[in-house]
Amino acid sequence: MKPISIAGILLIVLGALALAYQGITYTRQEKVIDVGPIHATADTQERIPIPPILGGLALVGGIALLVAGARETT
């Protein structure tokens, strides 16, 4: 398989995932109380939004790379 086709497939998969999930969510722990032997932490969920236009551009770019790889003669 050609490297341009692999890059196209990878972009298609990443674009589809970006459109499906529309963001990355992660959990962060922070100390609330740290007094002697008593420790308390709080878990907060943060979200990094991914715009749908970015996923769409990755999807279209992947399709273009896949088509360009198929047309290329070796």
CHARMM internal coordinates of N, CA and C (Angstrom, degrees):
IC EDIT
DIST 1 N 1 CA 1.4452
DIST 1 CA 1 C 1.5381
ANGL 1 N 1 CA 1 C 108.14
DIST 1 C 2 N 1.3064
ANGL 1 CA 1 C 2 N 116.12
DIHE 1 N 1 CA 1 C 2 N 140.68
DIST 2 N 2 CA 1.4570
ANGL 1 C 2 N 2 CA 121.87
DIHE 1 CA 1 C 2 N 2 CA -177.70
DIST 2 CA 2 C 1.5298
ANGL 2 N 2 CA 2 C 111.22
DIHE 1 C 2 N 2 CA 2 C -75.31
DIST 2 C 3 N 1.3370
ANGL 2 CA 2 C 3 N 116.32
DIHE 2 N 2 CA 2 C 3 N 147.85
DIST 3 N 3 CA 1.4678
ANGL 2 C 3 N 3 CA 119.07
DIHE 2 CA 2 C 3 N 3 CA 179.38
DIST 3 CA 3 C 1.5342
ANGL 3 N 3 CA 3 C 113.27
DIHE 2 C 3 N 3 CA 3 C -61.01
DIST 3 C 4 N 1.3265
ANGL 3 CA 3 C 4 N 117.59
DIHE 3 N 3 CA 3 C 4 N -33.00
DIST 4 N 4 CA 1.4707
ANGL 3 C 4 N 4 CA 119.88
DIHE 3 CA 3 C 4 N 4 CA 179.62
DIST 4 CA 4 C 1.5352
ANGL 4 N 4 CA 4 C 110.49
DIHE 3 C 4 N 4 CA 4 C -68.35
DIST 4 C 5 N 1.3213
ANGL 4 CA 4 C 5 N 116.65
DIHE 4 N 4 CA 4 C 5 N -33.18
DIST 5 N 5 CA 1.4681
ANGL 4 C 5 N 5 CA 119.89
DIHE 4 CA 4 C 5 N 5 CA 177.39
DIST 5 CA 5 C 1.5223
ANGL 5 N 5 CA 5 C 111.13
DIHE 4 C 5 N 5 CA 5 C -70.99
DIST 5 C 6 N 1.3278
ANGL 5 CA 5 C 6 N 116.67
DIHE 5 N 5 CA 5 C 6 N -38.31
DIST 6 N 6 CA 1.4684
ANGL 5 C 6 N 6 CA 120.33
DIHE 5 CA 5 C 6 N 6 CA 177.86
DIST 6 CA 6 C 1.5274
ANGL 6 N 6 CA 6 C 109.69
DIHE 5 C 6 N 6 CA 6 C -64.37
DIST 6 C 7 N 1.3392
ANGL 6 CA 6 C 7 N 116.94
DIHE 6 N 6 CA 6 C 7 N -42.95
DIST 7 N 7 CA 1.4674
ANGL 6 C 7 N 7 CA 120.41
DIHE 6 CA 6 C 7 N 7 CA 177.89
DIST 7 CA 7 C 1.5279
ANGL 7 N 7 CA 7 C 110.50
DIHE 6 C 7 N 7 CA 7 C -63.20
DIST 7 C 8 N 1.3242
ANGL 7 CA 7 C 8 N 117.72
DIHE 7 N 7 CA 7 C 8 N -38.00
DIST 8 N 8 CA 1.4591
ANGL 7 C 8 N 8 CA 121.49
DIHE 7 CA 7 C 8 N 8 CA 177.99
DIST 8 CA 8 C 1.5171
ANGL 8 N 8 CA 8 C 112.24
DIHE 7 C 8 N 8 CA 8 C -64.21
DIST 8 C 9 N 1.3246
ANGL 8 CA 8 C 9 N 116.79
DIHE 8 N 8 CA 8 C 9 N -43.95
DIST 9 N 9 CA 1.4660
ANGL 8 C 9 N 9 CA 120.94
DIHE 8 CA 8 C 9 N 9 CA 178.91
DIST 9 CA 9 C 1.5255
ANGL 9 N 9 CA 9 C 110.30
DIHE 8 C 9 N 9 CA 9 C -64.85
DIST 9 C 10 N 1.3372
ANGL 9 CA 9 C 10 N 116.40
DIHE 9 N 9 CA 9 C 10 N -41.17
DIST 10 N 10 CA 1.4620
ANGL 9 C 10 N 10 CA 120.52
DIHE 9 CA 9 C 10 N 10 CA 178.67
DIST 10 CA 10 C 1.5310
ANGL 10 N 10 CA 10 C 111.46
DIHE 9 C 10 N 10 CA 10 C -62.31
DIST 10 C 11 N 1.3300
ANGL 10 CA 10 C 11 N 117.19
DIHE 10 N 10 CA 10 C 11 N -42.08
DIST 11 N 11 CA 1.4681
ANGL 10 C 11 N 11 CA 120.55
DIHE 10 CA 10 C 11 N 11 CA 178.02
DIST 11 CA 11 C 1.5239
ANGL 11 N 11 CA 11 C 111.83
DIHE 10 C 11 N 11 CA 11 C -66.06
DIST 11 C 12 N 1.3145
ANGL 11 CA 11 C 12 N 117.18
DIHE 11 N 11 CA 11 C 12 N -37.47
DIST 12 N 12 CA 1.4632
ANGL 11 C 12 N 12 CA 120.67
DIHE 11 CA 11 C 12 N 12 CA 178.04
DIST 12 CA 12 C 1.5284
ANGL 12 N 12 CA 12 C 110.40
DIHE 11 C 12 N 12 CA 12 C -63.24
DIST 12 C 13 N 1.3266
ANGL 12 CA 12 C 13 N 116.61
DIHE 12 N 12 CA 12 C 13 N -45.15
DIST 13 N 13 CA 1.4641
ANGL 12 C 13 N 13 CA 120.61
DIHE 12 CA 12 C 13 N 13 CA -179.92
DIST 13 CA 13 C 1.5258
ANGL 13 N 13 CA 13 C 110.51
DIHE 12 C 13 N 13 CA 13 C -64.51
DIST 13 C 14 N 1.3459
ANGL 13 CA 13 C 14 N 117.08
DIHE 13 N 13 CA 13 C 14 N -46.00
DIST 14 N 14 CA 1.4620
ANGL 13 C 14 N 14 CA 120.10
DIHE 13 CA 13 C 14 N 14 CA 179.93
DIST 14 CA 14 C 1.5324
ANGL 14 N 14 CA 14 C 111.47
DIHE 13 C 14 N 14 CA 14 C -64.94
DIST 14 C 15 N 1.3240
ANGL 14 CA 14 C 15 N 118.14
DIHE 14 N 14 CA 14 C 15 N -38.19
DIST 15 N 15 CA 1.4584
ANGL 14 C 15 N 15 CA 121.22
DIHE 14 CA 14 C 15 N 15 CA 177.82
DIST 15 CA 15 C 1.5153
ANGL 15 N 15 CA 15 C 111.88
DIHE 14 C 15 N 15 CA 15 C -65.40
DIST 15 C 16 N 1.3258
ANGL 15 CA 15 C 16 N 116.71
DIHE 15 N 15 CA 15 C 16 N -40.74
DIST 16 N 16 CA 1.4650
ANGL 15 C 16 N 16 CA 120.17
DIHE 15 CA 15 C 16 N 16 CA 178.77
DIST 16 CA 16 C 1.5305
ANGL 16 N 16 CA 16 C 110.87
DIHE 15 C 16 N 16 CA 16 C -66.58
DIST 16 C 17 N 1.3289
ANGL 16 CA 16 C 17 N 116.88
DIHE 16 N 16 CA 16 C 17 N -40.01
DIST 17 N 17 CA 1.4646
ANGL 16 C 17 N 17 CA 119.59
DIHE 16 CA 16 C 17 N 17 CA 177.47
DIST 17 CA 17 C 1.5259
ANGL 17 N 17 CA 17 C 111.60
DIHE 16 C 17 N 17 CA 17 C -66.15
DIST 17 C 18 N 1.3282
ANGL 17 CA 17 C 18 N 116.86
DIHE 17 N 17 CA 17 C 18 N -38.70
DIST 18 N 18 CA 1.4675
ANGL 17 C 18 N 18 CA 120.47
DIHE 17 CA 17 C 18 N 18 CA 178.74
DIST 18 CA 18 C 1.5291
ANGL 18 N 18 CA 18 C 110.84
DIHE 17 C 18 N 18 CA 18 C -65.02
DIST 18 C 19 N 1.3238
ANGL 18 CA 18 C 19 N 116.83
DIHE 18 N 18 CA 18 C 19 N -37.72
DIST 19 N 19 CA 1.4613
ANGL 18 C 19 N 19 CA 119.78
DIHE 18 CA 18 C 19 N 19 CA 177.86
DIST 19 CA 19 C 1.5317
ANGL 19 N 19 CA 19 C 111.39
DIHE 18 C 19 N 19 CA 19 C -71.38
DIST 19 C 20 N 1.3271
ANGL 19 CA 19 C 20 N 117.06
DIHE 19 N 19 CA 19 C 20 N -34.38
DIST 20 N 20 CA 1.4635
ANGL 19 C 20 N 20 CA 120.22
DIHE 19 CA 19 C 20 N 20 CA -177.44
DIST 20 CA 20 C 1.5307
ANGL 20 N 20 CA 20 C 112.05
DIHE 19 C 20 N 20 CA 20 C -74.52
DIST 20 C 21 N 1.3251
ANGL 20 CA 20 C 21 N 117.65
DIHE 20 N 20 CA 20 C 21 N -44.63
DIST 21 N 21 CA 1.4624
ANGL 20 C 21 N 21 CA 120.30
DIHE 20 CA 20 C 21 N 21 CA -173.96
DIST 21 CA 21 C 1.5236
ANGL 21 N 21 CA 21 C 113.32
DIHE 20 C 21 N 21 CA 21 C -95.25
DIST 21 C 22 N 1.3043
ANGL 21 CA 21 C 22 N 118.85
DIHE 21 N 21 CA 21 C 22 N -28.82
DIST 22 N 22 CA 1.4626
ANGL 21 C 22 N 22 CA 125.76
DIHE 21 CA 21 C 22 N 22 CA 177.38
DIST 22 CA 22 C 1.5156
ANGL 22 N 22 CA 22 C 113.51
DIHE 21 C 22 N 22 CA 22 C 53.85
DIST 22 C 23 N 1.3199
ANGL 22 CA 22 C 23 N 117.55
DIHE 22 N 22 CA 22 C 23 N 31.55
DIST 23 N 23 CA 1.4529
ANGL 22 C 23 N 23 CA 120.33
DIHE 22 CA 22 C 23 N 23 CA 175.91
DIST 23 CA 23 C 1.5091
ANGL 23 N 23 CA 23 C 112.25
DIHE 22 C 23 N 23 CA 23 C 158.09
DIST 23 C 24 N 1.3244
ANGL 23 CA 23 C 24 N 114.50
DIHE 23 N 23 CA 23 C 24 N 165.30
DIST 24 N 24 CA 1.4553
ANGL 23 C 24 N 24 CA 121.85
DIHE 23 CA 23 C 24 N 24 CA 178.33
DIST 24 CA 24 C 1.5265
ANGL 24 N 24 CA 24 C 107.08
DIHE 23 C 24 N 24 CA 24 C -116.83
DIST 24 C 25 N 1.3246
ANGL 24 CA 24 C 25 N 116.13
DIHE 24 N 24 CA 24 C 25 N 127.72
DIST 25 N 25 CA 1.4527
ANGL 24 C 25 N 25 CA 121.26
DIHE 24 CA 24 C 25 N 25 CA 179.74
DIST 25 CA 25 C 1.5268
ANGL 25 N 25 CA 25 C 108.69
DIHE 24 C 25 N 25 CA 25 C -111.27
DIST 25 C 26 N 1.3239
ANGL 25 CA 25 C 26 N 115.87
DIHE 25 N 25 CA 25 C 26 N 134.39
DIST 26 N 26 CA 1.4584
ANGL 25 C 26 N 26 CA 120.32
DIHE 25 CA 25 C 26 N 26 CA 176.68
DIST 26 CA 26 C 1.5257
ANGL 26 N 26 CA 26 C 109.27
DIHE 25 C 26 N 26 CA 26 C -138.74
DIST 26 C 27 N 1.3381
ANGL 26 CA 26 C 27 N 116.24
DIHE 26 N 26 CA 26 C 27 N 159.37
DIST 27 N 27 CA 1.4573
ANGL 26 C 27 N 27 CA 122.49
DIHE 26 CA 26 C 27 N 27 CA -178.45
DIST 27 CA 27 C 1.5213
ANGL 27 N 27 CA 27 C 109.27
DIHE 26 C 27 N 27 CA 27 C -108.95
DIST 27 C 28 N 1.3224
ANGL 27 CA 27 C 28 N 115.42
DIHE 27 N 27 CA 27 C 28 N 134.44
DIST 28 N 28 CA 1.4625
ANGL 27 C 28 N 28 CA 121.39
DIHE 27 CA 27 C 28 N 28 CA -179.92
DIST 28 CA 28 C 1.5233
ANGL 28 N 28 CA 28 C 108.44
DIHE 27 C 28 N 28 CA 28 C -122.53
DIST 28 C 29 N 1.3425
ANGL 28 CA 28 C 29 N 115.61
DIHE 28 N 28 CA 28 C 29 N 136.14
DIST 29 N 29 CA 1.4606
ANGL 28 C 29 N 29 CA 120.27
DIHE 28 CA 28 C 29 N 29 CA 177.52
DIST 29 CA 29 C 1.5241
ANGL 29 N 29 CA 29 C 108.91
DIHE 28 C 29 N 29 CA 29 C -101.91
DIST 29 C 30 N 1.3193
ANGL 29 CA 29 C 30 N 115.52
DIHE 29 N 29 CA 29 C 30 N 137.42
DIST 30 N 30 CA 1.4501
ANGL 29 C 30 N 30 CA 119.87
DIHE 29 CA 29 C 30 N 30 CA 175.95
DIST 30 CA 30 C 1.5250
ANGL 30 N 30 CA 30 C 108.69
DIHE 29 C 30 N 30 CA 30 C -134.49
DIST 30 C 31 N 1.3349
ANGL 30 CA 30 C 31 N 115.45
DIHE 30 N 30 CA 30 C 31 N 144.42
DIST 31 N 31 CA 1.4563
ANGL 30 C 31 N 31 CA 120.39
DIHE 30 CA 30 C 31 N 31 CA 179.92
DIST 31 CA 31 C 1.5244
ANGL 31 N 31 CA 31 C 109.64
DIHE 30 C 31 N 31 CA 31 C -76.03
DIST 31 C 32 N 1.3280
ANGL 31 CA 31 C 32 N 115.21
DIHE 31 N 31 CA 31 C 32 N 132.31
DIST 32 N 32 CA 1.4550
ANGL 31 C 32 N 32 CA 121.04
DIHE 31 CA 31 C 32 N 32 CA 177.30
DIST 32 CA 32 C 1.5308
ANGL 32 N 32 CA 32 C 108.83
DIHE 31 C 32 N 32 CA 32 C -100.71
DIST 32 C 33 N 1.3294
ANGL 32 CA 32 C 33 N 115.53
DIHE 32 N 32 CA 32 C 33 N -48.84
DIST 33 N 33 CA 1.4638
ANGL 32 C 33 N 33 CA 120.78
DIHE 32 CA 32 C 33 N 33 CA -179.70
DIST 33 CA 33 C 1.5262
ANGL 33 N 33 CA 33 C 108.11
DIHE 32 C 33 N 33 CA 33 C -132.77
DIST 33 C 34 N 1.3244
ANGL 33 CA 33 C 34 N 115.54
DIHE 33 N 33 CA 33 C 34 N 133.78
DIST 34 N 34 CA 1.4571
ANGL 33 C 34 N 34 CA 121.12
DIHE 33 CA 33 C 34 N 34 CA 176.03
DIST 34 CA 34 C 1.5287
ANGL 34 N 34 CA 34 C 107.77
DIHE 33 C 34 N 34 CA 34 C -140.38
DIST 34 C 35 N 1.3325
ANGL 34 CA 34 C 35 N 115.38
DIHE 34 N 34 CA 34 C 35 N 77.96
DIST 35 N 35 CA 1.4570
ANGL 34 C 35 N 35 CA 121.55
DIHE 34 CA 34 C 35 N 35 CA -176.43
DIST 35 CA 35 C 1.5273
ANGL 35 N 35 CA 35 C 108.00
DIHE 34 C 35 N 35 CA 35 C -118.30
DIST 35 C 36 N 1.3110
ANGL 35 CA 35 C 36 N 116.84
DIHE 35 N 35 CA 35 C 36 N 107.49
DIST 36 N 36 CA 1.4639
ANGL 35 C 36 N 36 CA 121.31
DIHE 35 CA 35 C 36 N 36 CA 178.75
DIST 36 CA 36 C 1.5096
ANGL 36 N 36 CA 36 C 111.07
DIHE 35 C 36 N 36 CA 36 C 56.95
DIST 36 C 37 N 1.3583
ANGL 36 CA 36 C 37 N 116.57
DIHE 36 N 36 CA 36 C 37 N -126.71
DIST 37 N 37 CA 1.4612
ANGL 36 C 37 N 37 CA 119.46
DIHE 36 CA 36 C 37 N 37 CA -178.79
DIST 37 CA 37 C 1.5382
ANGL 37 N 37 CA 37 C 113.67
DIHE 36 C 37 N 37 CA 37 C -81.82
DIST 37 C 38 N 1.3225
ANGL 37 CA 37 C 38 N 117.29
DIHE 37 N 37 CA 37 C 38 N -1.40
DIST 38 N 38 CA 1.4659
ANGL 37 C 38 N 38 CA 120.71
DIHE 37 CA 37 C 38 N 38 CA -178.36
DIST 38 CA 38 C 1.5212
ANGL 38 N 38 CA 38 C 109.06
DIHE 37 C 38 N 38 CA 38 C -97.41
DIST 38 C 39 N 1.3159
ANGL 38 CA 38 C 39 N 114.89
DIHE 38 N 38 CA 38 C 39 N 123.09
DIST 39 N 39 CA 1.4646
ANGL 38 C 39 N 39 CA 121.23
DIHE 38 CA 38 C 39 N 39 CA 178.46
DIST 39 CA 39 C 1.5208
ANGL 39 N 39 CA 39 C 108.31
DIHE 38 C 39 N 39 CA 39 C -127.01
DIST 39 C 40 N 1.2992
ANGL 39 CA 39 C 40 N 116.97
DIHE 39 N 39 CA 39 C 40 N 135.04
DIST 40 N 40 CA 1.4660
ANGL 39 C 40 N 40 CA 121.76
DIHE 39 CA 39 C 40 N 40 CA 176.20
DIST 40 CA 40 C 1.5272
ANGL 40 N 40 CA 40 C 108.09
DIHE 39 C 40 N 40 CA 40 C -134.51
DIST 40 C 41 N 1.3182
ANGL 40 CA 40 C 41 N 115.11
DIHE 40 N 40 CA 40 C 41 N 133.35
DIST 41 N 41 CA 1.4595
ANGL 40 C 41 N 41 CA 120.51
DIHE 40 CA 40 C 41 N 41 CA 178.07
DIST 41 CA 41 C 1.5235
ANGL 41 N 41 CA 41 C 109.09
DIHE 40 C 41 N 41 CA 41 C -124.82
DIST 41 C 42 N 1.2986
ANGL 41 CA 41 C 42 N 114.78
DIHE 41 N 41 CA 41 C 42 N 156.60
DIST 42 N 42 CA 1.4622
ANGL 41 C 42 N 42 CA 120.64
DIHE 41 CA 41 C 42 N 42 CA 176.99
DIST 42 CA 42 C 1.5242
ANGL 42 N 42 CA 42 C 108.27
DIHE 41 C 42 N 42 CA 42 C -125.09
DIST 42 C 43 N 1.3223
ANGL 42 CA 42 C 43 N 115.76
DIHE 42 N 42 CA 42 C 43 N 133.68
DIST 43 N 43 CA 1.4600
ANGL 42 C 43 N 43 CA 121.35
DIHE 42 CA 42 C 43 N 43 CA 176.31
DIST 43 CA 43 C 1.5228
ANGL 43 N 43 CA 43 C 108.67
DIHE 42 C 43 N 43 CA 43 C -93.60
DIST 43 C 44 N 1.3277
ANGL 43 CA 43 C 44 N 115.86
DIHE 43 N 43 CA 43 C 44 N 126.35
DIST 44 N 44 CA 1.4598
ANGL 43 C 44 N 44 CA 120.25
DIHE 43 CA 43 C 44 N 44 CA 176.40
DIST 44 CA 44 C 1.5216
ANGL 44 N 44 CA 44 C 108.41
DIHE 43 C 44 N 44 CA 44 C -121.92
DIST 44 C 45 N 1.3050
ANGL 44 CA 44 C 45 N 115.63
DIHE 44 N 44 CA 44 C 45 N 135.71
DIST 45 N 45 CA 1.4554
ANGL 44 C 45 N 45 CA 120.31
DIHE 44 CA 44 C 45 N 45 CA 177.92
DIST 45 CA 45 C 1.5179
ANGL 45 N 45 CA 45 C 109.48
DIHE 44 C 45 N 45 CA 45 C -94.31
DIST 45 C 46 N 1.3084
ANGL 45 CA 45 C 46 N 114.96
DIHE 45 N 45 CA 45 C 46 N 127.84
DIST 46 N 46 CA 1.4576
ANGL 45 C 46 N 46 CA 122.40
DIHE 45 CA 45 C 46 N 46 CA 178.18
DIST 46 CA 46 C 1.5245
ANGL 46 N 46 CA 46 C 108.16
DIHE 45 C 46 N 46 CA 46 C -110.69
DIST 46 C 47 N 1.3194
ANGL 46 CA 46 C 47 N 115.55
DIHE 46 N 46 CA 46 C 47 N 153.60
DIST 47 N 47 CA 1.4706
ANGL 46 C 47 N 47 CA 120.33
DIHE 46 CA 46 C 47 N 47 CA -179.64
DIST 47 CA 47 C 1.5198
ANGL 47 N 47 CA 47 C 109.55
DIHE 46 C 47 N 47 CA 47 C -133.22
DIST 47 C 48 N 1.3249
ANGL 47 CA 47 C 48 N 115.69
DIHE 47 N 47 CA 47 C 48 N 131.41
DIST 48 N 48 CA 1.4581
ANGL 47 C 48 N 48 CA 122.25
DIHE 47 CA 47 C 48 N 48 CA 173.94
DIST 48 CA 48 C 1.5265
ANGL 48 N 48 CA 48 C 106.14
DIHE 47 C 48 N 48 CA 48 C -104.37
DIST 48 C 49 N 1.3314
ANGL 48 CA 48 C 49 N 118.33
DIHE 48 N 48 CA 48 C 49 N 109.25
DIST 49 N 49 CA 1.4659
ANGL 48 C 49 N 49 CA 119.75
DIHE 48 CA 48 C 49 N 49 CA -177.22
DIST 49 CA 49 C 1.5262
ANGL 49 N 49 CA 49 C 111.55
DIHE 48 C 49 N 49 CA 49 C -75.56
DIST 49 C 50 N 1.3233
ANGL 49 CA 49 C 50 N 115.51
DIHE 49 N 49 CA 49 C 50 N 142.03
DIST 50 N 50 CA 1.4627
ANGL 49 C 50 N 50 CA 122.34
DIHE 49 CA 49 C 50 N 50 CA 174.12
DIST 50 CA 50 C 1.5204
ANGL 50 N 50 CA 50 C 106.77
DIHE 49 C 50 N 50 CA 50 C -114.92
DIST 50 C 51 N 1.3379
ANGL 50 CA 50 C 51 N 117.88
DIHE 50 N 50 CA 50 C 51 N 119.15
DIST 51 N 51 CA 1.4613
ANGL 50 C 51 N 51 CA 119.62
DIHE 50 CA 50 C 51 N 51 CA -178.80
DIST 51 CA 51 C 1.5364
ANGL 51 N 51 CA 51 C 111.67
DIHE 50 C 51 N 51 CA 51 C -64.00
DIST 51 C 52 N 1.3156
ANGL 51 CA 51 C 52 N 117.70
DIHE 51 N 51 CA 51 C 52 N 142.15
DIST 52 N 52 CA 1.4669
ANGL 51 C 52 N 52 CA 120.61
DIHE 51 CA 51 C 52 N 52 CA 179.30
DIST 52 CA 52 C 1.5320
ANGL 52 N 52 CA 52 C 112.76
DIHE 51 C 52 N 52 CA 52 C -60.77
DIST 52 C 53 N 1.3284
ANGL 52 CA 52 C 53 N 117.18
DIHE 52 N 52 CA 52 C 53 N -28.11
DIST 53 N 53 CA 1.4640
ANGL 52 C 53 N 53 CA 119.19
DIHE 52 CA 52 C 53 N 53 CA -179.93
DIST 53 CA 53 C 1.5282
ANGL 53 N 53 CA 53 C 110.50
DIHE 52 C 53 N 53 CA 53 C -64.85
DIST 53 C 54 N 1.3328
ANGL 53 CA 53 C 54 N 116.98
DIHE 53 N 53 CA 53 C 54 N -32.73
DIST 54 N 54 CA 1.4611
ANGL 53 C 54 N 54 CA 120.98
DIHE 53 CA 53 C 54 N 54 CA 178.39
DIST 54 CA 54 C 1.5276
ANGL 54 N 54 CA 54 C 110.67
DIHE 53 C 54 N 54 CA 54 C -66.86
DIST 54 C 55 N 1.3245
ANGL 54 CA 54 C 55 N 117.03
DIHE 54 N 54 CA 54 C 55 N -42.20
DIST 55 N 55 CA 1.4593
ANGL 54 C 55 N 55 CA 120.95
DIHE 54 CA 54 C 55 N 55 CA 176.47
DIST 55 CA 55 C 1.5177
ANGL 55 N 55 CA 55 C 111.85
DIHE 54 C 55 N 55 CA 55 C -65.00
DIST 55 C 56 N 1.3255
ANGL 55 CA 55 C 56 N 116.22
DIHE 55 N 55 CA 55 C 56 N -39.70
DIST 56 N 56 CA 1.4619
ANGL 55 C 56 N 56 CA 120.07
DIHE 55 CA 55 C 56 N 56 CA 178.21
DIST 56 CA 56 C 1.5190
ANGL 56 N 56 CA 56 C 112.22
DIHE 55 C 56 N 56 CA 56 C -65.65
DIST 56 C 57 N 1.3363
ANGL 56 CA 56 C 57 N 116.71
DIHE 56 N 56 CA 56 C 57 N -40.39
DIST 57 N 57 CA 1.4678
ANGL 56 C 57 N 57 CA 120.10
DIHE 56 CA 56 C 57 N 57 CA 177.95
DIST 57 CA 57 C 1.5299
ANGL 57 N 57 CA 57 C 111.41
DIHE 56 C 57 N 57 CA 57 C -65.44
DIST 57 C 58 N 1.3292
ANGL 57 CA 57 C 58 N 117.13
DIHE 57 N 57 CA 57 C 58 N -39.50
DIST 58 N 58 CA 1.4651
ANGL 57 C 58 N 58 CA 120.27
DIHE 57 CA 57 C 58 N 58 CA 177.14
DIST 58 CA 58 C 1.5205
ANGL 58 N 58 CA 58 C 110.64
DIHE 57 C 58 N 58 CA 58 C -64.56
DIST 58 C 59 N 1.3199
ANGL 58 CA 58 C 59 N 117.12
DIHE 58 N 58 CA 58 C 59 N -39.29
DIST 59 N 59 CA 1.4595
ANGL 58 C 59 N 59 CA 121.61
DIHE 58 CA 58 C 59 N 59 CA 178.96
DIST 59 CA 59 C 1.5260
ANGL 59 N 59 CA 59 C 111.27
DIHE 58 C 59 N 59 CA 59 C -64.94
DIST 59 C 60 N 1.3206
ANGL 59 CA 59 C 60 N 116.52
DIHE 59 N 59 CA 59 C 60 N -46.70
DIST 60 N 60 CA 1.4704
ANGL 59 C 60 N 60 CA 120.77
DIHE 59 CA 59 C 60 N 60 CA 179.71
DIST 60 CA 60 C 1.5333
ANGL 60 N 60 CA 60 C 110.36
DIHE 59 C 60 N 60 CA 60 C -66.34
DIST 60 C 61 N 1.3359
ANGL 60 CA 60 C 61 N 117.15
DIHE 60 N 60 CA 60 C 61 N -40.44
DIST 61 N 61 CA 1.4641
ANGL 60 C 61 N 61 CA 120.17
DIHE 60 CA 60 C 61 N 61 CA 178.03
DIST 61 CA 61 C 1.5173
ANGL 61 N 61 CA 61 C 112.03
DIHE 60 C 61 N 61 CA 61 C -63.97
DIST 61 C 62 N 1.3207
ANGL 61 CA 61 C 62 N 117.01
DIHE 61 N 61 CA 61 C 62 N -38.63
DIST 62 N 62 CA 1.4615
ANGL 61 C 62 N 62 CA 120.56
DIHE 61 CA 61 C 62 N 62 CA 177.23
DIST 62 CA 62 C 1.5139
ANGL 62 N 62 CA 62 C 112.64
DIHE 61 C 62 N 62 CA 62 C -65.31
DIST 62 C 63 N 1.3188
ANGL 62 CA 62 C 63 N 116.52
DIHE 62 N 62 CA 62 C 63 N -40.11
DIST 63 N 63 CA 1.4698
ANGL 62 C 63 N 63 CA 120.20
DIHE 62 CA 62 C 63 N 63 CA 177.18
DIST 63 CA 63 C 1.5288
ANGL 63 N 63 CA 63 C 110.18
DIHE 62 C 63 N 63 CA 63 C -65.00
DIST 63 C 64 N 1.3425
ANGL 63 CA 63 C 64 N 116.38
DIHE 63 N 63 CA 63 C 64 N -41.06
DIST 64 N 64 CA 1.4623
ANGL 63 C 64 N 64 CA 120.10
DIHE 63 CA 63 C 64 N 64 CA 178.57
DIST 64 CA 64 C 1.5276
ANGL 64 N 64 CA 64 C 111.04
DIHE 63 C 64 N 64 CA 64 C -63.44
DIST 64 C 65 N 1.3272
ANGL 64 CA 64 C 65 N 117.55
DIHE 64 N 64 CA 64 C 65 N -41.55
DIST 65 N 65 CA 1.4628
ANGL 64 C 65 N 65 CA 120.10
DIHE 64 CA 64 C 65 N 65 CA 177.98
DIST 65 CA 65 C 1.5208
ANGL 65 N 65 CA 65 C 111.51
DIHE 64 C 65 N 65 CA 65 C -66.14
DIST 65 C 66 N 1.3055
ANGL 65 CA 65 C 66 N 117.24
DIHE 65 N 65 CA 65 C 66 N -37.37
DIST 66 N 66 CA 1.4637
ANGL 65 C 66 N 66 CA 120.99
DIHE 65 CA 65 C 66 N 66 CA 178.86
DIST 66 CA 66 C 1.5238
ANGL 66 N 66 CA 66 C 110.86
DIHE 65 C 66 N 66 CA 66 C -65.69
DIST 66 C 67 N 1.3331
ANGL 66 CA 66 C 67 N 117.01
DIHE 66 N 66 CA 66 C 67 N -41.80
DIST 67 N 67 CA 1.4683
ANGL 66 C 67 N 67 CA 121.15
DIHE 66 CA 66 C 67 N 67 CA 177.85
DIST 67 CA 67 C 1.5208
ANGL 67 N 67 CA 67 C 110.65
DIHE 66 C 67 N 67 CA 67 C -67.05
DIST 67 C 68 N 1.3463
ANGL 67 CA 67 C 68 N 116.69
DIHE 67 N 67 CA 67 C 68 N -42.01
DIST 68 N 68 CA 1.4617
ANGL 67 C 68 N 68 CA 120.36
DIHE 67 CA 67 C 68 N 68 CA 179.83
DIST 68 CA 68 C 1.5318
ANGL 68 N 68 CA 68 C 110.62
DIHE 67 C 68 N 68 CA 68 C -65.23
DIST 68 C 69 N 1.3114
ANGL 68 CA 68 C 69 N 118.06
DIHE 68 N 68 CA 68 C 69 N -35.90
DIST 69 N 69 CA 1.4528
ANGL 68 C 69 N 69 CA 121.29
DIHE 68 CA 68 C 69 N 69 CA 177.98
DIST 69 CA 69 C 1.5182
ANGL 69 N 69 CA 69 C 112.27
DIHE 68 C 69 N 69 CA 69 C -69.55
DIST 69 C 70 N 1.3285
ANGL 69 CA 69 C 70 N 117.28
DIHE 69 N 69 CA 69 C 70 N -32.15
DIST 70 N 70 CA 1.4586
ANGL 69 C 70 N 70 CA 121.20
DIHE 69 CA 69 C 70 N 70 CA 178.55
DIST 70 CA 70 C 1.5239
ANGL 70 N 70 CA 70 C 111.78
DIHE 69 C 70 N 70 CA 70 C -74.20
DIST 70 C 71 N 1.3135
ANGL 70 CA 70 C 71 N 117.44
DIHE 70 N 70 CA 70 C 71 N -32.19
DIST 71 N 71 CA 1.4597
ANGL 70 C 71 N 71 CA 121.17
DIHE 70 CA 70 C 71 N 71 CA -179.21
DIST 71 CA 71 C 1.5183
ANGL 71 N 71 CA 71 C 113.00
DIHE 70 C 71 N 71 CA 71 C -80.17
DIST 71 C 72 N 1.3247
ANGL 71 CA 71 C 72 N 116.71
DIHE 71 N 71 CA 71 C 72 N -23.77
DIST 72 N 72 CA 1.4559
ANGL 71 C 72 N 72 CA 121.45
DIHE 71 CA 71 C 72 N 72 CA -177.70
DIST 72 CA 72 C 1.5330
ANGL 72 N 72 CA 72 C 110.57
DIHE 71 C 72 N 72 CA 72 C -65.53
DIST 72 C 73 N 1.3223
ANGL 72 CA 72 C 73 N 116.52
DIHE 72 N 72 CA 72 C 73 N 128.87
DIST 73 N 73 CA 1.4677
ANGL 72 C 73 N 73 CA 120.81
DIHE 72 CA 72 C 73 N 73 CA -179.73
DIST 73 CA 73 C 1.5171
ANGL 73 N 73 CA 73 C 109.57
DIHE 72 C 73 N 73 CA 73 C -95.92
DIST 73 C 74 N 1.3196
ANGL 73 CA 73 C 74 N 114.28
DIHE 73 N 73 CA 73 C 74 N 134.83
DIST 74 N 74 CA 1.4668
ANGL 73 C 74 N 74 CA 119.07
DIHE 73 CA 73 C 74 N 74 CA -179.13
DIST 74 CA 74 C 1.4984
ANGL 74 N 74 CA 74 C 110.12
DIHE 73 C 74 N 74 CA 74 C -119.03
END
COOR INIT
IC SEED 1 N 1 CA 1 C
IC BUILD
